Amino acid sequence: MLLGGAFSLACGGGDGGGPNPVATSISVTPAGPLTLASGTTQQLGATVLDQDGKPVSGAAVTWQSSVATVAAVSGTGNLSTALVGTTAITAHSGTIASNAVQVTVTPGVATQLVATAGNAQTGKVVPGSRTDIAKSGVGVAVGKGKPKPDISSVDALKKTLLAAKSVGYSTGPSGVYVVTMFQKMGIADAIKSKLKQTPTGVFVGSIIASGEAEIGFQQVSELTHFPGIDYVGPLPAELQLITVFSAGIQAGAKETDAAKALVSFITAPAAGAVFKKHALDPG
């Protein structure tokens, strides 16, 4: 009897364990959209969920802002706003990304600035106050560990796109541009059926990491550090589009000295090193 009892225990008598939890989604709170004043902070929270919708204990989470000059987010999810504009915040765990939290930053009391692409005409900026902050080109990425295709020339990129099974691009300025670029290259009709456009606020990196897109295009700064993908390189010089991000003092701002001080701070050499870390060229 004692031997039989020991045998029963050894064969797994008692509680049977279910399948190991697999992270399938990330819930972010608050879910947004958020409207915050410049110079303020907001704590964000992220919960990694498994296939049953239950929290996954100990899952590591990283954060990303699509426009860090508008609002940056720390490793603990603390959002800090800076320049007036919009950005999208996402939480990541491995190859999984949350839905984007749309953040609109409005003028604060002390730093009333407008951040926008350098050629944008807002009609709300004091003439002569524009200062270029950073530049970003369009780049190419593939899935983590996948062979990096040849994009060294226009002809090489054309062959790569014609051979690719799927091509990802965004709804933002880079996405608008690459559609015209495909037309310019004479391959728009040939690759039309394999184009994958991300929803607003969703990074192209997310559909590359998931395998939905074999190759993808977006701002270099939004591809180089994205988890689950490998950055291939920038577009060939003949096709490259450089976006210049600028700041200007908003018309009617009362704290212009503080606004100028902020612009001086983010255009100083020390700030340039931060921009380069995030694949942006200082203005």
C-alpha positions in Angstrom: 0.0 0.0 0.0 2.8 2.4 0.8 4.5 1.6 -2.5 1.3 2.2 -4.3 0.7 5.5 -2.7 4.2 6.6 -3.5 3.7 5.6 -7.1 0.4 7.6 -7.3 2.2 10.7 -6.1 5.1 10.3 -8.5 2.7 9.9 -11.4 1.2 13.3 -10.9 -1.6 12.8 -8.5 -3.1 16.0 -7.2 -3.4 19.4 -9.0 -2.8 19.3 -12.7 -1.0 22.4 -14.2 -2.6 24.2 -17.1 -0.7 25.5 -20.1 2.0 28.1 -19.5 0.8 31.6 -19.9 1.8 33.3 -23.2 1.8 37.0 -23.5 -0.6 38.1 -26.2 -1.5 41.7 -25.6 -0.7 44.8 -23.5 -3.3 47.0 -21.8 -2.2 50.6 -21.2 -3.9 53.0 -18.7 -5.1 55.6 -19.2 -6.0 54.5 -22.7 -6.3 58.0 -24.1 -6.5 60.0 -26.1 -4.8 62.5 -23.7 -4.5 66.2 -23.9 -1.7 67.6 -21.7 -0.2 71.0 -21.2 3.5 71.5 -22.1 5.8 71.0 -19.2 3.5 68.6 -17.3 3.8 64.8 -16.6 1.4 61.9 -16.7 2.1 58.4 -15.2 1.1 55.6 -17.6 0.6 52.0 -16.6 1.0 48.8 -18.7 -0.3 45.3 -18.0 0.9 42.3 -20.1 -2.0 39.9 -20.6 -1.9 36.2 -21.6 -4.2 34.2 -23.9 -6.9 34.2 -21.2 -6.8 37.9 -20.5 -4.9 37.4 -17.3 -1.9 39.4 -16.2 1.5 37.8 -16.9 3.6 38.1 -13.8 7.1 39.6 -14.2 6.8 40.5 -17.9 9.2 43.2 -18.9 7.8 46.3 -20.5 9.5 49.1 -22.5 8.0 52.4 -23.7 8.2 54.4 -26.9 7.1 57.8 -28.1 6.8 58.4 -31.8 7.9 62.1 -31.4 10.1 62.3 -28.3 10.5 66.1 -28.7 6.8 66.5 -28.1 6.6 64.1 -25.2 9.2 61.6 -23.9 8.3 58.5 -21.8 10.6 56.9 -19.2 11.3 53.3 -18.7 8.7 53.3 -15.8 6.0 54.9 -18.0 6.3 58.5 -16.8 5.3 60.8 -19.6 6.9 64.2 -19.8 5.6 66.8 -22.2 7.7 69.4 -23.9 6.9 70.9 -27.3 3.4 71.6 -28.6 2.3 68.9 -31.0 1.1 65.3 -31.1 2.7 61.9 -30.5 1.8 58.3 -30.0 2.9 56.3 -27.0 3.1 52.5 -27.1 4.2 49.9 -24.6 6.2 46.9 -25.7 6.9 43.4 -24.3 9.0 41.3 -26.6 7.4 41.4 -30.1 4.0 42.5 -28.6 2.9 46.2 -28.8 0.0 47.9 -27.2 -2.5 50.1 -28.9 -1.1 53.6 -29.3 -2.1 56.2 -26.8 -2.6 59.5 -28.7 -1.2 62.4 -26.8 -1.8 66.1 -27.8 0.4 68.6 -26.0 -1.0 72.1 -25.8 0.8 75.4 -24.9 1.8 75.6 -21.2 2.1 78.8 -19.2 5.8 79.1 -19.3 6.8 77.5 -22.6 4.4 78.4 -25.3 6.1 76.8 -28.3 4.9 75.1 -31.5 6.8 72.0 -32.8 6.1 71.0 -36.4 7.7 70.0 -39.6 9.8 72.9 -40.8 7.8 73.6 -43.9 4.4 73.6 -42.2 2.5 76.9 -42.2 0.6 77.3 -38.9 0.0 81.0 -39.0 0.4 81.0 -35.2 4.2 81.4 -34.9 6.0 84.7 -34.4 7.9 85.6 -37.6 11.6 85.0 -37.3 11.3 82.8 -34.2 11.6 79.5 -36.1 14.6 77.3 -34.9 15.3 73.9 -36.6 15.7 71.2 -33.9 16.2 67.9 -35.6 16.1 66.1 -39.0 15.0 62.6 -39.8 15.1 60.6 -43.0 13.1 57.6 -44.1 14.5 54.1 -43.5 13.9 50.4 -44.1 13.6 47.5 -41.7 13.0 43.8 -41.7 12.1 41.2 -39.1 14.6 40.3 -36.4 17.3 38.0 -37.7 16.0 38.0 -41.3 18.4 38.6 -44.1 19.0 42.2 -44.8 18.1 43.0 -48.4 20.1 45.2 -50.7 18.8 48.8 -50.7 22.1 50.5 -51.7 20.7 52.0 -54.9 17.4 52.8 -56.6 17.7 49.7 -58.8 18.6 47.5 -55.8 15.7 48.8 -53.8 13.3 48.2 -56.8 14.4 44.6 -57.1 14.0 44.1 -53.3 10.5 45.5 -53.3 9.4 43.4 -56.3 10.7 40.3 -54.6 9.2 41.0 -51.2 6.0 39.2 -50.2 4.6 42.2 -48.3 5.6 45.8 -47.8 4.6 47.9 -44.7 4.2 51.7 -44.5 2.6 54.2 -42.2 -0.3 56.7 -42.3 2.1 59.5 -41.4 4.3 61.8 -43.6 6.7 59.0 -44.4 3.9 56.8 -45.6 2.5 59.5 -47.9 5.9 60.0 -49.3 6.8 56.3 -50.0 3.5 55.9 -52.0 4.7 58.6 -54.3 8.2 57.1 -54.3 6.8 53.8 -55.5 5.1 55.7 -58.4 8.3 57.5 -59.2 10.2 54.1 -59.3 7.6 52.8 -61.7 6.5 49.8 -59.5 3.3 51.2 -57.8 1.0 48.8 -59.8 3.3 45.8 -59.4 3.4 46.0 -55.6 0.0 47.4 -54.9 -1.5 44.1 -53.8 1.2 43.5 -51.2 1.2 46.9 -49.5 0.3 46.9 -45.8 -0.6 50.3 -44.2 -0.7 50.6 -40.4 -3.6 52.2 -38.7 -3.1 55.7 -37.3 -0.6 55.7 -34.4 0.6 52.2 -35.0 4.3 51.8 -35.8 5.4 50.0 -38.9 7.8 48.1 -36.7 4.9 46.3 -35.1 3.7 44.7 -38.3 7.3 43.9 -39.3 7.9 42.2 -35.9 4.6 40.2 -36.2 5.5 39.0 -39.7 2.6 40.8 -41.4 5.1 42.9 -43.4 8.3 41.4 -44.7 9.9 44.8 -45.2 8.7 48.2 -44.0 9.4 52.0 -44.3 9.1 54.7 -41.7 11.2 57.5 -40.1 14.6 56.2 -39.2 14.1 57.3 -35.6 11.1 55.1 -35.3 12.8 51.9 -36.7 16.3 51.8 -35.2 15.3 50.9 -31.6 12.0 49.1 -32.2 11.9 45.6 -30.6 11.6 42.5 -32.9 13.0 44.1 -36.0 16.4 44.9 -37.6 17.1 48.3 -39.2 18.5 47.9 -42.7 19.4 51.4 -43.5 18.2 54.7 -45.0 16.7 55.1 -48.5 19.2 55.7 -51.3 20.2 59.4 -51.5 18.3 59.9 -54.8 15.1 58.9 -53.1 15.6 60.2 -49.6 13.2 62.6 -48.0 14.5 64.6 -45.0 11.9 66.0 -42.6 13.0 69.0 -40.5 11.4 69.5 -37.1 11.3 73.0 -35.9 10.1 75.1 -33.0 8.7 78.6 -32.9 7.3 80.9 -30.3 3.6 81.0 -30.5 2.0 84.3 -31.3 0.6 85.9 -28.1 2.9 83.9 -25.8 3.4 85.7 -22.5 6.6 83.9 -21.4 8.7 84.4 -24.5 12.0 84.4 -22.5 11.2 81.0 -21.0 10.3 79.7 -24.5 13.6 81.0 -25.9 15.5 79.4 -23.0 13.8 76.0 -23.8 14.7 76.2 -27.5 18.3 77.1 -26.5 18.4 74.1 -24.2 17.2 71.6 -26.7 19.5 72.9 -29.5 22.6 72.9 -27.3 25.4 70.4 -28.1 24.5 68.2 -25.1 20.9 67.9 -26.4 22.4 67.0 -29.8 23.8 63.8 -28.3 20.4 62.8 -27.1 18.9 63.3 -30.6 21.6 61.2 -32.2 21.0 58.4 -29.7 17.4 58.3 -31.1 18.6 58.4 -34.7 17.7 62.0 -35.2 20.2 64.5 -36.7 20.4 67.8 -34.7 18.9 70.7 -36.6 
